[in-house]
Amino acid sequence: YYFYNVFTALPVTEDTPSHICYHRNYNILGYENGQCVVSFPGQPTNFDPVAGSTLYPFGERITGLLSLNGTALGVLCESSIHALAGDILTATDNNNAVSQVISPYSGAIEYCVIDAGGTPLFADYRGISTIDATDKYGDFENGRVSYQITPFLSNRVNERFAYQASGSALLFAYAAKNKNQARFVFEDGVVLTCGLPAGDRGFEFTKQQYVDSANLDTMVPVAI
């Protein structure tokens, strides 16, 4: 029933965040210019730096925000992945948050960063991975949970770098937590379903093609 304008300390022309995350009683905003703005604790609409809102620069476009295990906040950028750990309190001496680099060479495709029921997943130009795997293996192939379907996935996640687009780019991802799945939606109507590990089973992938049975036109979800 209400609409409320929220302003940060950023210039008005730049104060349009691309990403938002609620983390440990804070509202976190992520921007194209690489800024990450944290609200005053317990007041998700208060981004006044005088009151205690905090700003963290990451130097490149933020493509996703995600709460990680423990108290850390994952800040995923175009070509690197960071974790903001510690107490994000205020811009005073009480603030002891520490930024650490999880991956210096691999970032995330925008809108493809999700929490799939406690499993933080993201897609980059090498495939699909978890934050834990990237932290453990660095940027090598064995850090990707999708290595078994690399022939199918490789061109699709690299579509944004292609000289000539083929119309099969990865658009976004979402979690189907009631089915223990993560789903990745592509421009040509293909949906890649990732079954999360359960018992002795690891990550399992299937794909579906969404078409209109009447005229076979591709149907692509545009919002979840």
C-alpha positions in Angstrom: 0.0 0.0 0.0 3.0 2.3 0.3 5.9 3.4 -1.9 9.0 4.7 -0.1 12.0 6.3 -1.7 15.4 5.2 -0.3 18.5 7.3 -0.9 22.1 6.6 -0.1 25.2 8.8 -0.1 25.8 8.1 -3.7 25.1 10.7 -6.3 21.4 10.7 -7.4 22.5 9.8 -11.0 24.2 6.7 -9.7 21.8 5.7 -6.9 20.1 2.8 -8.7 21.2 -0.5 -7.3 21.2 -3.7 -9.5 21.1 -6.1 -6.5 19.8 -6.3 -3.0 20.4 -8.8 -0.2 19.1 -9.0 3.4 22.0 -10.2 5.5 22.2 -10.3 9.3 19.7 -7.6 10.0 21.2 -5.3 7.3 20.0 -4.3 3.9 22.8 -4.6 1.3 22.7 -2.8 -2.1 25.0 -3.6 -5.0 25.7 -1.2 -7.8 27.1 -1.3 -11.4 30.0 1.0 -10.3 31.2 -1.6 -7.8 29.9 0.1 -4.7 28.3 -2.0 -1.9 26.2 0.0 0.5 25.1 -1.4 3.9 22.1 0.0 5.8 22.1 1.0 9.4 21.5 -2.2 11.5 17.8 -2.9 12.1 16.7 -0.1 9.8 16.6 -1.4 6.2 15.6 1.9 4.7 18.2 4.0 6.5 21.3 4.5 4.3 22.4 7.8 5.9 26.2 7.7 6.4 25.9 10.1 9.4 23.6 7.6 11.1 25.9 4.7 10.4 25.4 3.4 6.9 28.6 1.9 5.4 30.0 1.9 1.9 32.5 -0.7 0.5 34.1 -0.3 -2.9 35.0 -3.4 -4.9 36.3 -1.7 -8.1 34.1 -3.5 -10.6 30.5 -4.2 -11.5 28.7 -6.2 -8.8 26.7 -9.1 -10.4 25.3 -10.8 -7.2 25.1 -10.6 -3.4 24.6 -13.7 -1.3 24.7 -14.7 2.4 27.3 -17.4 2.9 27.7 -20.0 5.6 28.4 -18.3 8.9 28.4 -14.5 9.0 30.1 -13.7 5.7 28.4 -11.9 2.8 29.4 -13.0 -0.7 30.0 -10.1 -3.1 30.3 -11.5 -6.6 31.6 -9.2 -9.4 32.2 -9.5 -13.1 35.7 -11.0 -12.8 36.3 -11.7 -9.1 34.5 -13.0 -6.0 34.8 -11.5 -2.5 33.6 -12.2 1.0 32.8 -9.5 3.5 33.3 -11.0 6.9 33.0 -9.7 10.4 30.7 -7.2 12.0 29.2 -4.8 9.5 28.1 -2.4 12.2 28.5 1.3 11.5 31.0 3.6 9.9 32.6 4.2 13.3 35.4 2.4 15.1 33.0 -0.4 15.9 33.1 -1.6 12.2 35.6 -4.5 11.9 34.4 -6.0 8.7 37.2 -7.5 6.6 37.0 -8.0 2.8 38.7 -11.1 1.5 39.2 -12.4 -2.1 37.7 -15.8 -2.7 38.5 -15.9 -6.4 40.7 -13.2 -8.1 40.2 -14.5 -11.7 36.6 -15.7 -12.0 33.5 -13.7 -11.4 29.8 -14.4 -11.9 27.2 -13.9 -14.7 24.7 -11.3 -13.6 21.4 -12.7 -12.1 22.9 -16.2 -11.9 23.9 -16.1 -8.2 21.5 -18.0 -6.0 21.0 -19.7 -2.6 19.7 -23.2 -3.5 18.6 -24.3 -0.1 21.8 -23.6 1.7 24.0 -24.3 -1.3 25.4 -21.1 -2.8 25.6 -21.5 -6.6 26.7 -19.2 -9.4 27.5 -19.4 -13.1 30.6 -18.0 -14.8 32.2 -18.3 -18.2 33.6 -21.8 -17.2 30.3 -23.3 -15.9 28.4 -23.7 -12.7 30.1 -23.8 -9.3 29.6 -23.4 -5.6 31.4 -20.8 -3.5 33.0 -23.5 -1.4 34.4 -25.3 -4.5 35.8 -22.0 -5.9 37.4 -21.2 -2.6 38.9 -24.7 -2.3 40.1 -25.3 -5.9 40.6 -21.7 -7.1 39.6 -21.2 -10.7 40.5 -24.7 -12.1 38.1 -26.9 -13.9 37.7 -29.4 -11.0 36.1 -26.5 -9.0 33.1 -26.6 -11.3 30.2 -28.9 -10.4 29.1 -28.8 -14.1 32.3 -30.3 -15.6 30.4 -33.3 -16.8 28.1 -31.2 -19.1 30.8 -28.8 -20.3 30.1 -29.6 -24.0 26.5 -28.4 -23.6 27.2 -25.5 -21.3 30.5 -24.0 -22.6 29.2 -21.9 -25.6 26.1 -20.8 -23.6 27.9 -19.3 -20.7 30.4 -17.7 -23.1 27.7 -16.2 -25.3 28.4 -12.7 -24.0 32.0 -12.9 -25.3 31.0 -14.3 -28.7 31.7 -12.4 -31.8 28.3 -13.4 -33.2 25.5 -14.2 -30.8 23.6 -17.4 -31.3 20.6 -16.6 -29.1 21.4 -19.2 -26.4 22.8 -17.0 -23.7 22.3 -17.7 -20.0 19.7 -15.2 -18.7 19.1 -15.9 -15.0 18.9 -18.7 -12.4 16.4 -19.4 -9.6 16.1 -22.0 -6.8 13.3 -24.5 -6.6 13.9 -25.3 -2.9 10.8 -27.5 -2.5 12.4 -29.9 -5.1 16.0 -29.4 -4.0 16.9 -28.0 -7.4 18.5 -25.0 -9.0 17.4 -24.0 -12.5 19.2 -22.0 -15.1 17.2 -20.3 -17.9 18.6 -19.7 -21.4 17.6 -17.3 -24.1 16.5 -20.1 -26.5 14.0 -21.5 -24.0 16.2 -24.3 -22.6 16.1 -24.7 -18.8 18.9 -26.6 -17.2 17.9 -28.2 -13.9 20.6 -28.9 -11.4 19.6 -31.5 -8.8 21.5 -30.8 -5.5 23.4 -33.6 -3.7 21.3 -35.9 -1.6 22.6 -39.0 0.2 25.2 -40.7 -2.0 24.2 -38.7 -5.1 26.2 -35.7 -6.3 25.0 -32.9 -8.6 22.7 -34.2 -11.4 21.7 -32.2 -14.5 18.7 -32.5 -16.8 17.4 -30.1 -19.4 14.0 -29.1 -20.6 12.8 -27.1 -23.7 9.9 -24.7 -23.2 7.9 -24.3 -26.4 4.4 -23.4 -27.4 2.8 -26.6 -28.6 0.5 -24.7 -31.0 3.2 -22.9 -33.0 6.4 -24.2 -31.5 7.5 -20.7 -30.6 10.0 -20.6 -27.8 8.7 -19.4 -24.5 11.3 -17.9 -22.2 10.4 -17.0 -18.6 11.2 -13.3 -18.0 10.6 -13.1 -14.2 10.3 -15.4 -11.2 
